[in-house]
């Protein structure tokens, strides 16, 4: 019985670690932000932005300081 419990715990632990997605965030310069697949210090204004709708999308700051998503 203890082998069954141990096997179940191993399975659950493996599923927990494989089910977690890799950390990805917006990497920003003063006028443009691109999506990267690693952990960076994301600026406060980019925290609410989700991942891009298409992998080639990026955020660009406009003339009046507003950010807009560009999807080439």
C-alpha positions in Angstrom: 0.0 0.0 0.0 2.8 2.4 0.8 4.3 1.8 -2.7 0.9 2.9 -4.3 0.8 6.1 -2.2 4.5 6.9 -3.0 3.8 6.3 -6.8 0.8 8.6 -6.6 2.8 11.3 -4.9 5.6 11.0 -7.5 3.0 11.2 -10.3 1.3 14.3 -8.9 4.6 16.0 -8.3 5.7 15.3 -11.9 2.4 16.7 -13.2 2.7 19.8 -11.1 6.2 20.7 -12.4 5.5 19.9 -16.1 2.1 21.7 -16.0 3.7 25.1 -15.1 4.4 27.4 -18.0 7.8 29.0 -18.4 8.1 32.6 -17.3 7.8 35.1 -20.1 7.4 38.9 -19.9 7.7 42.1 -21.8 11.3 43.4 -22.2 11.1 47.2 -22.6 13.4 49.9 -24.0 12.3 53.5 -23.6 10.1 53.4 -26.8 9.4 49.7 -27.5 8.6 46.4 -25.7 9.1 42.9 -27.0 7.9 39.6 -25.6 10.7 37.4 -24.3 10.6 33.8 -23.0 12.6 34.5 -19.8 12.1 36.4 -16.6 12.9 40.1 -16.7 12.1 43.1 -14.5 8.9 44.2 -16.3 8.0 47.9 -16.0 4.9 48.7 -14.0 2.9 49.9 -17.1 3.5 46.6 -18.9 2.3 44.4 -16.0 -1.3 44.5 -17.2 -0.4 43.5 -20.8 -1.0 39.8 -21.6 1.1 37.8 -24.0 1.0 39.0 -27.7 -1.8 37.7 -29.9 0.8 36.8 -32.5 4.4 36.0 -31.7 5.7 38.9 -33.9 3.6 41.6 -32.1 5.3 44.2 -30.0 4.3 47.4 -28.1 5.5 50.8 -29.4 5.1 54.1 -27.7 3.5 56.8 -29.9 4.1 60.5 -30.3 1.9 61.5 -27.3 3.3 58.8 -24.9 0.5 56.2 -25.5 1.5 52.6 -26.0 0.0 50.6 -28.9 0.4 47.0 -30.0 1.9 46.6 -33.5 1.4 43.2 -35.2 3.4 43.0 -38.5 
